[in-house]
Amino acid sequence: MTRNVLGRGIESIIANKPSPVPTTPENGLMEIDIDAIYPNPYQPRKKFSAEKIKELADSMKETGMIQPVVVYRDKEDNKKYYLMVGERRWRAAQYLKWNKIPAIVRDITHDEIIVGALVENIQREDLNAIEIGEAIELLIKEMGLTHEKASERLAMNRSTLTNYLRLLKLPEAVKQSVISGAISQGHARGILALEDNTDILTALSKILKNNLSVRQTEAMVKNFHTQRSNVKLQKDPDILKTEEKLSRKFSTKVKLHYSKKGSGKIEIYFNQVEEFDRVYQLLFNEKEE
């Protein structure tokens, strides 16, 4: 007795290539040219391991594509498809140089595309914390949602959603460390409690150098805050007052370093180019030409 896998005969599996899948209302499947399929523009997952794609390709070479990909049609070109589910399988099929792959075509809305791509990846635990945060941010922007509404659409706790978004405020070096797996989301959340990027990067360096656990990182941050508080208590009240006045003037963090000899420096902090431009214009009373 011949065993069918998604409408394909056992002989096609032995031949290591997909055979035609009839398009019928009963199975909802069709075979699509692999070159007519494109990655989902809202795919939150940014990196795919070449090694794992090869491993999947080796498996598919033996067993075929047991589970079809899910795609949706381009609204302007009905011969063009975008992936909803199964990008790893699609990439593995490309590696094997297959011409066609089995697919389920869905008629879905723009909102469903964004939410579906994110939820599918989160449920499969394929995303790192930064990718999840970026995907949530895109969801909120594209659909005009509040944090509360976004958490409802994703069936995610509101505080969890907020924590993912907060990670996006971290310096790029920290975010890349999360993406690469050098540090965990717990490490990132721990050092996020520090006051400025310089402190955060210093903490990152200590975590990587000493291979600190999340608990050790939290203890380090707590100790850091204690040291900062002690320094602040020892600081001249007049210097603190001047710092506060400068911070109000520039609407950003300002630090004043002053020695008994009369020398010192002023540090004005900014987090993005637009903020730097604003501070620059305040300093020099200049406007962009």
N, C-alpha and C positions, 0 to 999 in steps of 0.2 A: 504494500500500500504506500503510495507516494504522500509524503507530508508536505503541505504547502506552508510557506512562510510569507505572510502578507501577499498572498496570491501568486507567489513564485514557486516553480517546481523545484524539486530536489536537484534536478540535472543542472539548473542554472546556478545553484549554489556551488556545486562541484566545479563548475566552469569558472568560478570566482568572478562573475560579472552579473549585474542585474539584468533580468529579462523583463519584457513589457508587462506592465500591470494594467489591466483593463479599468477604464474609468466608468464606474457605475454608481447609481444612488446607494446600492447595497454596501459597497466597501468604501466609497468616498475617496478612493485613491487614484492617482495618476502618475505616470512617469514623466519627468521634466528634464530637459537638457540641463546639465550641470552648469553650463555657461550662462544660462538664463536666470540663474539664482544668485542673489547678492546678499551680503550680510545686512542684518537689520540696522538701519541708521541709529536706532535707539538702543542698540545692544550695550548694556552697561559694562560687560566684560571686555576689557581692552587687550589683554594678553592671553595667548594660548600657547601652552607648552609644546614645542616641536616634538619633543620626545614622547609625550603622551599621545599626540596626534598619530605618530608613527605606530605606537603600540595599538591604538584603536584600529588603524589601517590594517595591521597584521591580523587582528581579530576578524575584521570585516572581510578580509581576503579569504579566510577559512569559512566563515559562517554567513557571509552576505550582510546586508543592512537589515537587521531583524526588526528595527523600529523605524518607520518613515520619518522624514523631517516634516515640519509644519510650516507652511508659507502663506503669504498673502500677495495678491496681485497689485502691481503698480496701478494707480488710479488713471494714469494717462497712457500707459502701454501695457495692454493685457497679456503680452508675451514676456513680460519681465516680472520676476517674483522676488520677494524679500523674505528672508528667514524669520520665523517666529520662534521656532524650537528646533534644535538640532545642528547648530553651527559646527560643532566638533565632528559630527558625522559627515557633514558636507565637506569639511576640510580634509578629512580622511579619505573620502571618495575622490577628491581632487588629487590627493597624493597617489592614489591607485590608478589615476588617469581614466576613471569611469566616464562615460559619455552622458549617462542618465542615472537618476536616482528616484526611488519611490517617494512621493510627497502627498500630503493632505493639504488641499487648498482651502483656506478659510476666508470668509468675507467678514472683515472686522473693521471697527472704527479706529480713527486716529488715537483716541484715548485708550482703547483696548490694546493697541499695539504697544504703547509706552508702558502701561501697567503690566501687561502680560510678559513683556521682555524682562522687566525687573523682577516680578514675582517668580517667574520660572527659574531664573538664575539664583535667587535667594533660597528658594526651596531646595535647589540642588546643591546649595552651599558651594557654588562655583566662584563667588565673588569675594574679594577682600573688602575690608571695612571702608577703604577710600572709594572704591568703585561703587559700593552701595550708597555712600554719601553723595557722590556725584550724580548717580542715577536718581536719587530722591530729589536732589536739587533741580535736575532737569524736569522731572515729573511736576514739581511745584511750579516751575517757570512756564512749561508748555501748557499746562492745564489751568494755571491761575488758581492753585489751591492754597489754602492755609495749611499750617502744620497739622492742625486737627483733622481737616478733611483728607489730607494725604495719608495720615496714619490710618484712617478708616478705610480708604481705598486699598491700602496694602495689608490691612488686618495686622497692623504693627502697633505696639504700645507707643504712645505719644513720646514718652521720655526716651525710649530706644531710638526713635526717629530723630529726635533732637540731638542725641549724643552722636549719631552718625554725621549729622550736618556740622556739628561743632568741630569734628576732626578736620574738616576742610579748611579751617582757619590756621592749621599748623603750618610751619615752614615747609617748603618743598622737600627738603632733605629728610624730614621726618615722614612725610607722606610716602616718599619713595621707599623708605625703610619698611613701612607697613606693607606696601605693595610687593616688595621683594621677599617679605617674610622674615626680615632681619629682626624686627620687633613685632609684638602682637598689638591688637587693638587695645588691650589692657594697659600696655606700656604707654601707648599714645595718649590714652585718656588720662593717665597719671600725670604725665609731664605737661598736658594741656592746662593744668592748674597753675603753672608758673606764670609770672607776670609778663615777660616779654620774650621775643624771639631769641635774643642772645642767651638768656637763661635756659630756654627750651633746647637750643642746640648744644649747650654745654651738658645738659642732662642726657641728651641723646648720645653724646660721645662717651659719657660714663657708663651708660647702659651697654653699649656695644663693646667697650673696652673690657668691662668687668663681667659681662654676661649676666647682668642683674635680672632677677625674677620680677614679676609684676609687684609682688609684695615688697621686695627690696626697693623697687623704684618709688613706690608710694611713700616708703619710709624716708628715702632720699629727698623727695619733694617736700615732705613735712619738715625735715631738718633744714632744708633750704629756706623755707618760709620763716622758721624760727630765727635763723641767722639774719635774714633780711629785717625781721622785726627788731632785733637787737641793734642792728646798725641804724635803723630809722629812729629808734629811741635815743641813740647817742648823737644824732645829727642836730646841728645848730637850728634852733627854731626859726631864725631869720632866713636860713637857707631853705627850709621846708616851706616857709611862707612865700618865698620868691619862686620856688618851683611850682607851687599851686597857682600863683599869678600867671606865670609863663604858660602853664598847661591850659588855663582858661583862655589866654590870648590866642594860642595856636590850635586849640581844641584837639590836642593830642598830648601824649605823655612827654614830659620834659624833665631831665635830670640836670642838676647843677652840682658840679664838683669844684670845691674851693679849698685851697690850702691856707695855712696860717701865714705863708710867705706872700700871699696875695695873688698867686697864679691859680689857674683852674680852667674849666671847660664847661660848655653847655651842650647837652645831648638832646636833640629833638627827634622823636621817633615817628615813623610813618610805616604803613602796611601795604600801600599800593601807590602806583605812579600818580594817580589823581590826587591823593592826599599830599604827596610831595609837591605837586604843582601848586596846590592851595597854600602850603606853607611858604613856598618860594615867593609867591606873589605877595604874601603878607610881609615877608622880610624886605623885599625890594620894591614893593608897591608897583609891580608890573603886571600887565595883562597880556594874555596870549595874542599875538598879532595874526 
